[in-house]
């Protein structure tokens, strides 16, 4: 069980494209060399270098730095495929993989989301930017047949190291593609707006245990829960403190999560967005509209660079979950929804390969035909291109929540709807029982009818749309709420309600009727104690009407004529996020069973959802 969990997580975090069990063909066209590159403080980092056998021309270097292993190890052991895609592998690049400091076959101590040091003093002050600089410098000086241009790419955590490479300021670094990139662990992966994502708890050992020596074998173990029913397991476990027995004191990350439950200096200094200023290399940020792990990172990485740099900066957002664009599936299917054929292949050949070819092989010369923003409309199921994101023709439009209606007319705010939120019977985030891998994904487009029919979920709908309505950009929920308790979570879901005559999709979901399907388009949680500040949490005053604003991440979605737009509001979302006691405690990681109380929640009629609507 532990081995299977590791394999599943390794597969979804490394960002490798689809691989089968056939023998590697990389060795037919590439030679492999393994080296230990010395950093400025004396630590050495394991680096695998794949060089084309054809030495008649020079090649750019394309590199990935990873905490997830450069396996397979051994000079005669080859990956099934190398580089961002098979297209680029065939075009010919010097492809480099490196175990980051403190991981696998590299020296040093690992620091999870290591903080950037802007003004380093002496060789002992290191970070991922200095390690990247030292690596690039060694490569361009010591690897034969390179043309002096270096690119960096990576998905998920390697995406974070890709972003980090932009801070290295090495002159040979010309093009970087952060993909599904982590940017801040208080908003990516392990937290959303202050709520702890319990669904990531099983992944904690990957980031929290130091190794004692260089190793090609895993030195940590993932927990074996003894059941595939996560909902029941975590419900039976009770408060988060009861999970301590699974992780000893040597799990640094578990202790860090517990000790830093607000956005304190520990998390702030590990964020990278604030450092993305005056960036010089070309950047192509890539993400998936249904990426359950890292949606915040790509959108905000692009925006941070766009605001403070004059470099070439573009964004690609497709109908993908985490890293799907690097796989070669014939169809782009998320959960029960099929978005079309060969979408990932199209991206690899016509967007990604073109980006790196232009800046690394053509030295940025000639016409670059890629748009500023290449985004997929997940409702109309086609690509759209814009010269800025969000598009300039997207205007803010408010929809008020009044009883069970979602309407544009202004409300007086005299009424409300209410529900009882019971921590002992939390709203599930999915109907599924068996969870594949460690982090959930399918729920991002899941049918939400099961939730709409619960008494502890409020539902608001438009009338049937008479015309298409396209949303492009962020969504802001401005709620006016009250609770009988002193703390509460607020979850908002934006849903596309299909018409009754929606065609069936037996090739994707033969077990499911698509008539009246409730497709989740976007969702987000706000831990109420952080409604005014992520740094300084504060309790609610019981029964007092209070403003809670929730920013939902961007969408590109057309609600078609004949569909309806639905909003669901609830206070539990289990076990995607941990349970809020609903009574204020200083740190929820140390909450006691008696702290968890049933409360009555109200949402007032002057609450509204602000959409970015294409005009």
Helices and strands as residue ranges (DSSP letters): H 2-13, H 26-29, E 30-38, E 44-52, E 59-66, H 86-91, E 94-99, H 128-142, E 146-155, H 157-165, E 173-179, E 191-192, E 195-196, G 198-203, H 204-208, H 230-237, G 240-246, H 252-259, H 265-268, G 273-275, E 282-288, H 296-308, E 313-318, G 324-326, E 331-334, E 337-341, H 343-347, I 348-352, H 353-356, I 357-361, E 373-377, E 382-386, E 394-402, E 405-407, E 416-421, G 423-425, G 442-445, H 449-452, E 458-461, E 469-483, E 489-497, H 506-509, E 518-527, G 528-530, E 546-559, E 564-570, G 588-590, G 593-595, E 599-604, E 608-614
